[in-house]
Amino acid sequence: MAKDARDFQGIFLDAWIYQTEDMQADRDEFLKLGDGFCALDTRELGGRFLKQIRQRIHEGPEPMSCEDQLHTVEWIRKMLKRIEQDDLEGMYRRTWLQTDLLEIYFQLRRLWYFGPKKSLSWLSENDRTGFNLFKDCYQQPTNLAALTALSEHVTDSYERRKTQQETPDNHENKKSTTQ
């Protein structure tokens, strides 16, 4: 792969150039091309390749295993405990957690994570509460309460699924109360 970032006839190029044999839509590194276009596609390979990538994006990522989800949620809880120490390692862990929570938010919800720019934009449009919690956390990076609230929101979808699995089938209960 080669990169080409330069001014070309008044247009700034920010291009990745791959060999044809490297174009495999199942590679995560190509997901970033989902909203791209082919400027030159004489053999129509690029268009087909982008269609495959867009289909993969539409299908969504593989879900995290229950074990990985639990591990991630427990890791967040442990990080919050370690951050309470407020020493240099705690400060480092606070910054680390603030950064990782954005990607974890998407992983726990089986959504693609496309980096901070697109992900924060998605949150702004689709989860205003989450967007505001991230904003509060990043505006007040030393506020442990803001980080805790954000962490709870990020793990909320996991906690709700876990609770639903532990309770009797709510659908059956609703049927019996409406009859």
N, C-alpha and C positions, 0 to 999 in steps of 0.2 A: 504494500500500500504506500502511496505517495500522497503528500499533502501539497496543496497549492493555495496559498493565501497571499494575494497581491491585487493591485489595481490593474484591471485589464479593460482598456478602452472606456474608462470612466465608470466601470462597475467593479466593486470589490468582490473578488472571488474568495470563497471560503470552501474549498473543494477537497474531497477525498477521492483519490483515483485508485481503483482496484483492478487487478487482472480479472478477466472474464471468469476464469476457473475458480476464483475466490468468492464469487457471488452466490452465497448459500443463505437463503432466507431464514434458515433455522439458527443462524448465529446471532446472538443478542446484540453484538456490536452494530448490526445493520438496522436495528429498530429505529435508530435516530433518523433514518432516511425515509420514514413513513410519510412525512409531509413534503418530501423532496420531489424533484422532477428531473427528467433526463433532457439535457440541453442538446445532445446529439446521440441519436439511437438508430443508426443505419440498419442494424440487424434486428431491431426490435427486441433485444435481450433485456435492456434496461426497463422498458415498460412492463414486461412480464415479471421481472424481478421485483419491481415496486408493487405490483399487484399481489404477489406472494407475501411480501412484507406486510402490506396493509391487511391482508387476510389474517395473518398471524397476530397482528395487533388487535384486530376485531375479536379473535378467539380468546384473547387474554392470556396472561402467563399461567404456568402450572401453579396450582395452589400449593402453599406451604403445607407440609405434613403437620398433623396435630402436635407431634413431638417438637417440631421446629417452632411452631407458634407458641407453645408453652415455654420453650427455652427462651424465646425472644421476650416474652412478657416477663418472665422471671429475671432475665438480664436487665431489663429496664428497672424493675423494682430494686434489684441489687445496686444498680448504678445510682439510683436516687438515695439509697442509704449511705453509700460511700461519699456522695456529694455533700451530705450533711456535715461531714468532718471539717469542711471549709479550709483545708490545707491546700498546698500546691497541687497535690494529686487530685484532690476533690475538685479544684478549679478546672484542671485538665479534663476530668471525667464529665464535668458539667458541659463544657464546650463540645466534647465528643458526643454526648447524648443529644444535645441540641441539634447537632448536625445529622446524626443518624436517624432521628425520629421522623424526618420527612420521608426518607425511603421506606422505613418500617411502616409508616402509615399506609402506604400503597401496597406493600407486601401483604400485610394482614387483611387487606380488603380484596386481594387478588386483582389488583390493578397494576398496569405498567407504570414504572417510575422512569420518567424521561428527563431527569435532572431537575435542578431547582427552578429554573425559569418556567418551564412548561408545567411543572407540578404545582408551584405556587399559583400560577394562573388558573389551573384546573380547580384548585381549592377555592379560589376567589369566586368562581362561577358555580361550584357544586357543593361546597361545604363551607359556608360563610363562618360558622362557629369555629371550625378547624383553622381556617385562614386567620381569623382574629386571634386565636390562641397562639399560632406560630408567630404572628406579628408581635403580640405582647411579649412572648418569650425572647424574640430576637431584639426587640427594643429595650428590654430590661434583662440583659443576659445574666445578671447576678441574682435575680429574683427567683428563689427556689419555689415559691408558691406558684408562679407562672409556669415554671418547668414541670411541676407536679401536675397542674391542671392540664397542660398539653399532653403529658405522658398518659394520663387517664383517658383523654379523648382518643389518643392514638390506639390505645389497647381496648377501647370500648367495644369495638366490633367483635373482637375475640371473646371478651367477657360475656357479651350478649349471646353469642353462639354457644359458649360453654354452658351458660345457665339454661338455655333452651334444650340442650342435650340432656341435662340433669333432671329436668322436670317432665312430668307426664305429657303426652301429646296434647298440646293446647288446642289443636284443631278439633279433637274429639270432645274436649270439654266445651268448646263453643257450640258444637252441634247439639249437645244435650241441653244447654241452657236456652237455646232458641226454639226448641221444639215444644 
